[in-house]
Amino acid sequence: MLYHLLYPLRDFFFAFNVFRYITFRAAYATVTALLISFVFGPRLIRWLTNYQIGQRIRSEVPPMHNDKAGTPTMGGILMIAAIVLPTLLWANLRNPYIQLVLVVTVWTGLIGFWDDYLSVIKKRDKGLVGRYKLLWQLMFGAALGVFLYINPLVDAGVTRTSVPFLKDLYIDWGVFYIPLVMLVITGTSNAVNLTDGLDGLAAGVAAFCFFAFAMLAYLSGHKVFAEYLNILYLEGCGELTIYCMSVVGAALGFLWFNAHPASIFMGDTGSLALGGALGTIAVLLKRELLLVVIGGIFVAEAFSVILQVAFFRLRGRRIFKMAPLHHHFELKGWPESKVVVRFWIIAVLLALLSISTLKLQ
């Protein structure tokens, strides 16, 4: 909005020319997201507390989590606001990449909100039934895949995926592109949701992931840098840098209140929105395979659940003390804050490794 209002004034006052730079707008989108979180976070916590919208502790989690019962939840509302509003203010709203990722954020956030509403307010044990949640995610993934297939944002190779570490090598999914998008969107949404089990864990890891994708978006959308690094040039995708940095600011701002001991939880409203957006960014940037590295923590958390369930059904015993993976380390005696910080460190290393793949190509 500010971009559309102020950038045209550059002909009258040269200082407004600064709005053409993605780096400038991305920096201020980050600051705006932080300010929104800092200003409205305490108010939302008070409102949720007054209306007794608190976390319900499931029986499947370690007993040391019982004292978290009643902590205000559905804080994802704050995160979505701190993502969407700065993007609307600082991004080019005519850009199709921005339009798509905003739609995904709101849609997956609504799925999570409905799940939280049924669980916390309507007191249903498991909120939205799992198969219905999965159905809505798959339907949206299919709709996005079909839209991108029919209305490609690139001149050629809409169904291609970049292969990390390898020069000029792409996988062309052809007719399987739509199922791929469905898998990425649904898988990432649920992986982030599974990771959101410790104070600050999902928000902190997400901040590192989106920062890595912000760099990828900027470089992929800059023709000179893309040619120098020998990566796929995607015209217009640089605007996603602003969105990604809005998420970084929103995640850090939310972490201010979500750090241990948490004053608020994001709930499915936030985790599904973050996961859906992360998967969509990877699809739009043709980095679906690199997402496995950048979001390695999320992948490990989801994979631990799959392994635990499969091994129990086949062998009748468990691999981990408890799944997802963070609960396994808790039950091994690691304090919650130690698990979170160590997972953050791994997330930083994975983000750096992912960026290094650009130079190795």
C-alpha positions as a Markdown table, in Angstrom:
| # | Residue | x | y | z |
|---|---|---|---|---|
| 1 | Met | 0.0 | 0.0 | 0.0 |
| 2 | Leu | 2.8 | 2.4 | 0.9 |
| 3 | Tyr | 4.7 | 1.2 | -2.2 |
| 4 | His | 1.7 | 2.2 | -4.4 |
| 5 | Leu | 1.1 | 5.5 | -2.6 |
| 6 | Leu | 4.6 | 6.8 | -2.2 |
| 7 | Tyr | 6.7 | 5.3 | -5.0 |
| 8 | Pro | 4.9 | 7.3 | -7.7 |
| 9 | Leu | 5.8 | 10.5 | -5.9 |
| 10 | Arg | 9.5 | 10.0 | -6.8 |
| 11 | Asp | 9.0 | 12.3 | -9.8 |
| 12 | Phe | 8.3 | 15.1 | -7.3 |
| 13 | Phe | 10.6 | 14.2 | -4.5 |
| 14 | Phe | 13.6 | 12.0 | -5.2 |
| 15 | Ala | 13.7 | 10.5 | -1.7 |
| 16 | Phe | 10.7 | 8.4 | -2.5 |
| 17 | Asn | 12.7 | 6.5 | -5.0 |
| 18 | Val | 14.0 | 4.5 | -2.1 |
| 19 | Phe | 10.7 | 2.5 | -2.3 |
| 20 | Arg | 11.9 | 0.8 | -5.4 |
| 21 | Tyr | 14.4 | -1.2 | -3.4 |
| 22 | Ile | 13.3 | -4.5 | -2.1 |
| 23 | Thr | 15.9 | -4.5 | 0.6 |
| 24 | Phe | 14.6 | -1.2 | 2.0 |
| 25 | Arg | 11.0 | -2.4 | 2.0 |
| 26 | Ala | 11.9 | -5.8 | 3.4 |
| 27 | Ala | 13.8 | -4.2 | 6.3 |
| 28 | Tyr | 10.8 | -2.0 | 7.2 |
| 29 | Ala | 8.4 | -4.9 | 6.8 |
| 30 | Thr | 10.4 | -6.7 | 9.4 |
| 31 | Val | 10.3 | -3.8 | 11.8 |
| 32 | Thr | 6.6 | -3.2 | 11.2 |
| 33 | Ala | 5.9 | -6.9 | 12.0 |
| 34 | Leu | 7.9 | -6.6 | 15.2 |
| 35 | Leu | 6.0 | -3.4 | 16.3 |
| 36 | Ile | 2.6 | -5.0 | 15.6 |
| 37 | Ser | 3.6 | -8.0 | 17.8 |
| 38 | Phe | 5.0 | -5.8 | 20.6 |
| 39 | Val | 2.0 | -3.5 | 20.6 |
| 40 | Phe | -0.8 | -5.9 | 20.3 |
| 41 | Gly | 0.7 | -9.0 | 21.9 |
| 42 | Pro | 0.0 | -8.0 | 25.5 |
| 43 | Arg | -3.5 | -6.9 | 24.6 |
| 44 | Leu | -4.3 | -10.2 | 22.9 |
| 45 | Ile | -2.9 | -12.1 | 25.9 |
| 46 | Arg | -5.1 | -10.1 | 28.3 |
| 47 | Trp | -8.2 | -10.6 | 26.0 |
| 48 | Leu | -7.6 | -14.4 | 25.7 |
| 49 | Thr | -7.0 | -14.7 | 29.5 |
| 50 | Asn | -10.2 | -12.7 | 30.2 |
| 51 | Tyr | -12.3 | -15.0 | 28.0 |
| 52 | Gln | -10.5 | -18.1 | 29.4 |
| 53 | Ile | -9.3 | -19.2 | 25.9 |
| 54 | Gly | -6.5 | -21.4 | 27.2 |
| 55 | Gln | -4.5 | -24.4 | 26.1 |
| 56 | Arg | -5.9 | -27.9 | 26.8 |
| 57 | Ile | -3.2 | -30.4 | 27.5 |
| 58 | Arg | -3.5 | -33.7 | 25.7 |
| 59 | Ser | -2.8 | -37.0 | 27.5 |
| 60 | Glu | -0.2 | -38.0 | 24.9 |
| 61 | Val | 2.3 | -35.4 | 26.0 |
| 62 | Pro | 4.9 | -35.7 | 28.8 |
| 63 | Pro | 3.5 | -35.0 | 32.3 |
| 64 | Met | 5.8 | -32.0 | 32.8 |
| 65 | His | 3.6 | -30.1 | 30.4 |
| 66 | Asn | 0.5 | -30.3 | 32.7 |
| 67 | Asp | 1.4 | -27.0 | 34.3 |
| 68 | Lys | 0.9 | -25.3 | 30.9 |
| 69 | Ala | -2.8 | -25.9 | 31.0 |
| 70 | Gly | -4.8 | -22.7 | 30.7 |
| 71 | Thr | -2.0 | -20.7 | 28.9 |
| 72 | Pro | -3.7 | -18.4 | 26.4 |
| 73 | Thr | -3.7 | -20.0 | 22.9 |
| 74 | Met | -4.8 | -19.1 | 19.4 |
| 75 | Gly | -1.9 | -16.6 | 19.3 |
| 76 | Gly | -1.6 | -17.4 | 15.6 |
| 77 | Ile | -4.1 | -14.6 | 15.1 |
| 78 | Leu | -1.4 | -12.1 | 16.2 |
| 79 | Met | 1.2 | -13.8 | 13.9 |
| 80 | Ile | -1.1 | -13.7 | 10.8 |
| 81 | Ala | -1.9 | -10.1 | 11.4 |
| 82 | Ala | 1.9 | -9.3 | 11.9 |
| 83 | Ile | 2.6 | -11.1 | 8.6 |
| 84 | Val | -0.3 | -9.9 | 6.4 |
| 85 | Leu | -0.4 | -6.2 | 7.4 |
| 86 | Pro | 3.4 | -5.4 | 6.8 |
| 87 | Thr | 3.2 | -7.3 | 3.5 |
| 88 | Leu | 0.1 | -5.2 | 2.5 |
| 89 | Leu | 2.0 | -2.0 | 3.5 |
| 90 | Trp | 5.4 | -2.6 | 1.9 |
| 91 | Ala | 5.0 | -5.1 | -0.9 |
| 92 | Asn | 3.9 | -4.6 | -4.5 |
| 93 | Leu | 0.3 | -5.9 | -4.3 |
| 94 | Arg | 0.0 | -6.3 | -8.0 |
| 95 | Asn | 2.7 | -9.0 | -7.9 |
| 96 | Pro | 1.2 | -12.5 | -8.4 |
| 97 | Tyr | 3.7 | -14.1 | -6.0 |
| 98 | Ile | 2.5 | -11.8 | -3.2 |
| 99 | Gln | -1.1 | -12.4 | -4.0 |
| 100 | Leu | -0.8 | -16.2 | -3.9 |
| 101 | Val | 1.2 | -16.4 | -0.7 |
| 102 | Leu | -1.2 | -14.0 | 1.1 |
| 103 | Val | -4.2 | -16.2 | 0.1 |
| 104 | Val | -2.4 | -19.3 | 1.3 |
| 105 | Thr | -1.5 | -17.7 | 4.6 |
| 106 | Val | -5.1 | -16.7 | 5.3 |
| 107 | Trp | -6.6 | -19.9 | 4.1 |
| 108 | Thr | -4.4 | -22.3 | 6.1 |
| 109 | Gly | -4.7 | -19.9 | 9.0 |
| 110 | Leu | -8.5 | -20.3 | 8.8 |
| 111 | Ile | -8.2 | -24.1 | 8.8 |
| 112 | Gly | -6.1 | -23.8 | 12.0 |
| 113 | Phe | -8.5 | -21.3 | 13.5 |
| 114 | Trp | -11.4 | -23.6 | 13.0 |
| 115 | Asp | -9.5 | -26.4 | 14.6 |
| 116 | Asp | -8.6 | -24.3 | 17.6 |
| 117 | Tyr | -12.1 | -23.0 | 17.9 |
| 118 | Leu | -13.5 | -26.5 | 18.1 |
| 119 | Ser | -10.8 | -27.7 | 20.5 |
| 120 | Val | -10.5 | -24.7 | 22.9 |
| 121 | Ile | -13.9 | -23.0 | 22.8 |
| 122 | Lys | -16.2 | -25.9 | 21.9 |
| 123 | Lys | -14.1 | -28.3 | 24.1 |
| 124 | Arg | -13.9 | -31.1 | 21.5 |
| 125 | Asp | -11.1 | -33.4 | 22.5 |
| 126 | Lys | -9.3 | -33.4 | 19.1 |
| 127 | Gly | -10.7 | -30.2 | 17.5 |
| 128 | Leu | -11.3 | -30.6 | 13.8 |
| 129 | Val | -11.3 | -34.2 | 12.9 |
| 130 | Gly | -7.9 | -35.1 | 11.3 |
| 131 | Arg | -9.3 | -36.5 | 8.0 |
| 132 | Tyr | -11.3 | -33.3 | 7.5 |
| 133 | Lys | -8.3 | -31.1 | 8.2 |
| 134 | Leu | -6.2 | -33.2 | 5.8 |
| 135 | Leu | -9.0 | -33.0 | 3.2 |
| 136 | Trp | -9.1 | -29.2 | 3.3 |
| 137 | Gln | -5.3 | -29.0 | 3.0 |
| 138 | Leu | -5.2 | -31.4 | 0.1 |
| 139 | Met | -8.0 | -29.5 | -1.7 |
| 140 | Phe | -6.2 | -26.2 | -1.3 |
| 141 | Gly | -2.9 | -27.8 | -2.4 |
| 142 | Ala | -4.7 | -29.2 | -5.5 |
| 143 | Ala | -6.3 | -25.8 | -6.3 |
| 144 | Leu | -2.9 | -24.1 | -6.0 |
| 145 | Gly | -1.2 | -26.7 | -8.2 |
| 146 | Val | -3.9 | -26.5 | -10.9 |
| 147 | Phe | -3.7 | -22.7 | -10.8 |
| 148 | Leu | 0.0 | -22.6 | -11.2 |
| 149 | Tyr | -0.2 | -25.3 | -13.9 |
| 150 | Ile | -2.7 | -23.3 | -15.9 |
| 151 | Asn | -1.4 | -19.8 | -15.1 |
| 152 | Pro | 2.4 | -20.3 | -14.8 |
| 153 | Leu | 4.4 | -17.5 | -13.2 |
| 154 | Val | 7.5 | -18.4 | -15.3 |
| 155 | Asp | 7.9 | -18.4 | -19.1 |
| 156 | Ala | 8.9 | -22.0 | -19.2 |
| 157 | Gly | 9.4 | -25.0 | -17.0 |
| 158 | Val | 6.5 | -24.4 | -14.6 |
| 159 | Thr | 6.7 | -28.1 | -13.6 |
| 160 | Arg | 10.4 | -28.1 | -12.9 |
| 161 | Thr | 12.2 | -28.3 | -9.6 |
| 162 | Ser | 15.8 | -27.3 | -8.9 |
| 163 | Val | 18.0 | -30.0 | -7.6 |
| 164 | Pro | 20.3 | -28.7 | -4.7 |
| 165 | Phe | 24.1 | -28.8 | -5.1 |
| 166 | Leu | 23.9 | -29.7 | -8.8 |
| 167 | Lys | 24.4 | -27.3 | -11.7 |
| 168 | Asp | 21.7 | -26.9 | -14.4 |
| 169 | Leu | 19.9 | -30.0 | -13.2 |
| 170 | Tyr | 16.1 | -30.0 | -12.8 |
| 171 | Ile | 13.4 | -32.6 | -12.3 |
| 172 | Asp | 10.4 | -32.1 | -14.5 |
| 173 | Trp | 7.4 | -33.5 | -12.7 |
| 174 | Gly | 5.0 | -33.1 | -15.7 |
| 175 | Val | 1.5 | -34.3 | -14.8 |
| 176 | Phe | 2.8 | -35.2 | -11.3 |
| 177 | Tyr | 3.4 | -31.5 | -10.5 |
| 178 | Ile | -0.1 | -31.0 | -9.0 |
| 179 | Pro | 0.3 | -34.0 | -6.6 |
| 180 | Leu | 3.7 | -32.6 | -5.7 |
| 181 | Val | 2.2 | -29.2 | -4.7 |
| 182 | Met | -0.4 | -31.0 | -2.7 |
| 183 | Leu | 2.2 | -33.1 | -0.9 |
| 184 | Val | 4.5 | -30.1 | -0.1 |
| 185 | Ile | 1.7 | -27.8 | 1.2 |
| 186 | Thr | 0.0 | -30.5 | 3.3 |
| 187 | Gly | 3.2 | -32.0 | 4.5 |
| 188 | Thr | 4.8 | -28.8 | 5.5 |
| 189 | Ser | 1.6 | -27.5 | 7.3 |
| 190 | Asn | 1.4 | -30.6 | 9.4 |
| 191 | Ala | 5.2 | -30.8 | 10.0 |
| 192 | Val | 5.2 | -27.3 | 11.5 |
| 193 | Asn | 2.0 | -28.2 | 13.5 |
| 194 | Leu | 3.8 | -31.2 | 15.0 |
| 195 | Thr | 6.9 | -29.1 | 15.9 |
| 196 | Asp | 4.8 | -26.6 | 17.8 |
| 197 | Gly | 5.0 | -28.6 | 21.1 |
| 198 | Leu | 7.6 | -26.6 | 23.1 |
| 199 | Asp | 7.8 | -23.0 | 24.1 |
| 200 | Gly | 9.4 | -21.0 | 21.2 |
| 201 | Leu | 10.4 | -24.1 | 19.2 |
| 202 | Ala | 8.2 | -23.7 | 16.0 |
| 203 | Ala | 8.4 | -19.9 | 16.0 |
| 204 | Gly | 12.2 | -19.8 | 16.3 |
| 205 | Val | 12.8 | -22.5 | 13.7 |
| 206 | Ala | 10.3 | -20.8 | 11.3 |
| 207 | Ala | 12.2 | -17.5 | 11.6 |
| 208 | Phe | 15.4 | -19.2 | 10.4 |
| 209 | Cys | 13.7 | -21.0 | 7.5 |
| 210 | Phe | 11.9 | -17.9 | 6.2 |
| 211 | Phe | 15.1 | -15.9 | 6.5 |
| 212 | Ala | 16.9 | -18.4 | 4.3 |
| 213 | Phe | 14.0 | -18.2 | 1.8 |
| 214 | Ala | 14.1 | -14.4 | 1.9 |
| 215 | Met | 17.7 | -14.6 | 0.6 |
| 216 | Leu | 16.7 | -17.2 | -2.0 |
| 217 | Ala | 13.8 | -15.0 | -3.2 |
| 218 | Tyr | 15.9 | -11.9 | -3.5 |
| 219 | Leu | 18.7 | -13.6 | -5.4 |
| 220 | Ser | 16.3 | -15.6 | -7.7 |
| 221 | Gly | 14.5 | -12.4 | -8.5 |
| 222 | His | 17.6 | -10.4 | -9.3 |
| 223 | Lys | 18.7 | -11.1 | -12.9 |
| 224 | Val | 22.4 | -10.2 | -12.3 |
| 225 | Phe | 22.8 | -12.3 | -9.2 |
| 226 | Ala | 20.8 | -15.2 | -10.6 |
| 227 | Glu | 23.1 | -15.3 | -13.7 |
| 228 | Tyr | 26.2 | -15.0 | -11.5 |
| 229 | Leu | 25.2 | -17.8 | -9.2 |
| 230 | Asn | 23.8 | -19.9 | -12.1 |
| 231 | Ile | 20.4 | -20.3 | -10.5 |
| 232 | Leu | 16.9 | -20.1 | -12.1 |
| 233 | Tyr | 15.9 | -16.5 | -12.6 |
| 234 | Leu | 12.3 | -15.9 | -11.6 |
| 235 | Glu | 11.1 | -12.5 | -12.6 |
| 236 | Gly | 9.1 | -10.8 | -9.9 |
| 237 | Cys | 9.8 | -13.3 | -7.2 |
| 238 | Gly | 12.0 | -10.8 | -5.4 |
| 239 | Glu | 8.9 | -9.4 | -3.8 |
| 240 | Leu | 8.6 | -12.6 | -1.8 |
| 241 | Thr | 11.6 | -11.2 | 0.2 |
| 242 | Ile | 9.3 | -8.7 | 1.8 |
| 243 | Tyr | 6.8 | -11.4 | 2.7 |
| 244 | Cys | 9.4 | -13.7 | 4.1 |
| 245 | Met | 11.0 | -10.9 | 6.2 |
| 246 | Ser | 7.5 | -10.0 | 7.5 |
| 247 | Val | 7.3 | -13.6 | 8.7 |
| 248 | Val | 10.7 | -13.3 | 10.3 |
| 249 | Gly | 9.6 | -10.2 | 12.2 |
| 250 | Ala | 6.3 | -11.7 | 13.2 |
| 251 | Ala | 8.0 | -14.9 | 14.4 |
| 252 | Leu | 10.6 | -13.0 | 16.4 |
| 253 | Gly | 7.9 | -10.7 | 17.8 |
| 254 | Phe | 5.7 | -13.6 | 18.8 |
| 255 | Leu | 8.8 | -15.3 | 20.3 |
| 256 | Trp | 9.0 | -12.4 | 22.7 |
| 257 | Phe | 5.9 | -13.7 | 24.4 |
| 258 | Asn | 6.2 | -17.4 | 23.4 |
| 259 | Ala | 9.7 | -18.0 | 24.8 |
| 260 | His | 9.9 | -20.3 | 27.9 |
| 261 | Pro | 7.9 | -20.0 | 30.0 |
| 262 | Ala | 5.4 | -19.0 | 27.3 |
| 263 | Ser | 2.7 | -16.4 | 28.0 |
| 264 | Ile | 0.9 | -17.5 | 24.8 |
| 265 | Phe | 0.8 | -20.3 | 22.3 |
| 266 | Met | 0.2 | -19.9 | 18.6 |
| 267 | Gly | -2.1 | -22.9 | 18.3 |
| 268 | Asp | -3.0 | -24.5 | 15.0 |
| 269 | Thr | -4.0 | -21.0 | 13.8 |
| 270 | Gly | -0.4 | -20.0 | 13.6 |
| 271 | Ser | 1.4 | -23.3 | 13.0 |
| 272 | Leu | -0.8 | -24.3 | 10.0 |
| 273 | Ala | -0.5 | -20.8 | 8.5 |
| 274 | Leu | 3.3 | -20.8 | 8.9 |
| 275 | Gly | 3.6 | -24.3 | 7.4 |
| 276 | Gly | 1.3 | -23.6 | 4.5 |
| 277 | Ala | 3.2 | -20.4 | 3.7 |
| 278 | Leu | 6.6 | -22.1 | 4.0 |
| 279 | Gly | 5.6 | -24.9 | 1.6 |
| 280 | Thr | 4.1 | -22.3 | -0.9 |
| 281 | Ile | 7.3 | -20.3 | -0.9 |
| 282 | Ala | 9.3 | -23.4 | -1.7 |
| 283 | Val | 6.9 | -24.2 | -4.6 |
| 284 | Leu | 6.9 | -20.7 | -6.0 |
| 285 | Leu | 10.7 | -20.5 | -5.9 |
| 286 | Lys | 11.1 | -24.0 | -7.4 |
| 287 | Arg | 13.0 | -25.1 | -4.3 |
| 288 | Glu | 10.7 | -28.0 | -3.2 |
| 289 | Leu | 13.7 | -30.3 | -2.7 |
| 290 | Leu | 15.8 | -27.7 | -0.9 |
| 291 | Leu | 12.9 | -27.3 | 1.5 |
| 292 | Val | 13.9 | -30.7 | 3.0 |
| 293 | Val | 17.2 | -29.1 | 4.0 |
| 294 | Ile | 16.0 | -25.7 | 5.0 |
| 295 | Gly | 13.1 | -27.1 | 7.0 |
| 296 | Gly | 15.1 | -30.1 | 8.2 |
| 297 | Ile | 13.9 | -29.7 | 11.8 |
| 298 | Phe | 10.3 | -29.8 | 10.6 |
| 299 | Val | 11.0 | -32.8 | 8.4 |
| 300 | Ala | 12.7 | -34.7 | 11.3 |
| 301 | Glu | 9.8 | -34.0 | 13.6 |
| 302 | Ala | 7.2 | -35.3 | 11.1 |
| 303 | Phe | 9.4 | -38.3 | 10.1 |
| 304 | Ser | 9.8 | -39.3 | 13.8 |
| 305 | Val | 6.0 | -39.6 | 14.1 |
| 306 | Ile | 5.7 | -41.6 | 10.9 |
| 307 | Leu | 8.5 | -43.9 | 12.1 |
| 308 | Gln | 7.0 | -44.3 | 15.5 |
| 309 | Val | 3.6 | -45.3 | 14.2 |
| 310 | Ala | 4.9 | -47.6 | 11.5 |
| 311 | Phe | 7.4 | -49.4 | 13.7 |
| 312 | Phe | 4.8 | -49.9 | 16.5 |
| 313 | Arg | 2.3 | -51.4 | 14.1 |
| 314 | Leu | 4.9 | -53.7 | 12.5 |
| 315 | Arg | 6.9 | -54.7 | 15.5 |
| 316 | Gly | 4.7 | -53.8 | 18.5 |
| 317 | Arg | 7.3 | -51.5 | 20.1 |
| 318 | Arg | 8.5 | -47.9 | 19.8 |
| 319 | Ile | 11.7 | -46.4 | 18.4 |
| 320 | Phe | 11.5 | -43.2 | 20.4 |
| 321 | Lys | 10.4 | -42.7 | 24.0 |
| 322 | Met | 7.7 | -40.4 | 22.6 |
| 323 | Ala | 7.0 | -38.7 | 19.3 |
| 324 | Pro | 7.4 | -36.0 | 17.9 |
| 325 | Leu | 11.1 | -35.9 | 18.4 |
| 326 | His | 11.3 | -33.0 | 20.8 |
| 327 | His | 9.3 | -35.1 | 23.4 |
| 328 | His | 11.8 | -37.9 | 23.0 |
| 329 | Phe | 14.6 | -35.7 | 24.2 |
| 330 | Glu | 12.5 | -34.3 | 27.0 |
| 331 | Leu | 11.9 | -37.8 | 28.3 |
| 332 | Lys | 15.6 | -38.4 | 28.1 |
| 333 | Gly | 16.1 | -35.7 | 30.7 |
| 334 | Trp | 16.8 | -32.6 | 28.6 |
| 335 | Pro | 15.3 | -29.4 | 30.0 |
| 336 | Glu | 12.7 | -27.9 | 27.6 |
| 337 | Ser | 14.8 | -24.8 | 27.0 |
| 338 | Lys | 17.8 | -26.9 | 26.1 |
| 339 | Val | 15.9 | -28.9 | 23.5 |
| 340 | Val | 14.6 | -25.7 | 22.0 |
| 341 | Val | 17.9 | -23.9 | 21.8 |
| 342 | Arg | 19.7 | -27.0 | 20.4 |
| 343 | Phe | 17.0 | -27.4 | 17.7 |
| 344 | Trp | 17.4 | -23.6 | 16.9 |
| 345 | Ile | 21.2 | -24.2 | 16.4 |
| 346 | Ile | 20.6 | -27.0 | 14.0 |
| 347 | Ala | 18.0 | -24.9 | 12.2 |
| 348 | Val | 20.7 | -22.1 | 11.8 |
| 349 | Leu | 23.2 | -24.6 | 10.4 |
| 350 | Leu | 20.7 | -26.1 | 8.0 |
| 351 | Ala | 19.8 | -22.6 | 6.7 |
| 352 | Leu | 23.5 | -21.8 | 6.2 |
| 353 | Leu | 24.0 | -25.1 | 4.4 |
| 354 | Ser | 21.0 | -24.3 | 2.1 |
| 355 | Ile | 22.4 | -20.9 | 1.2 |
| 356 | Ser | 25.8 | -22.5 | 0.5 |
| 357 | Thr | 24.2 | -24.7 | -2.2 |
| 358 | Leu | 23.9 | -21.6 | -4.4 |
| 359 | Lys | 27.7 | -21.2 | -4.6 |
| 360 | Leu | 28.3 | -24.8 | -5.1 |
| 361 | Gln | 26.3 | -24.9 | -8.3 |
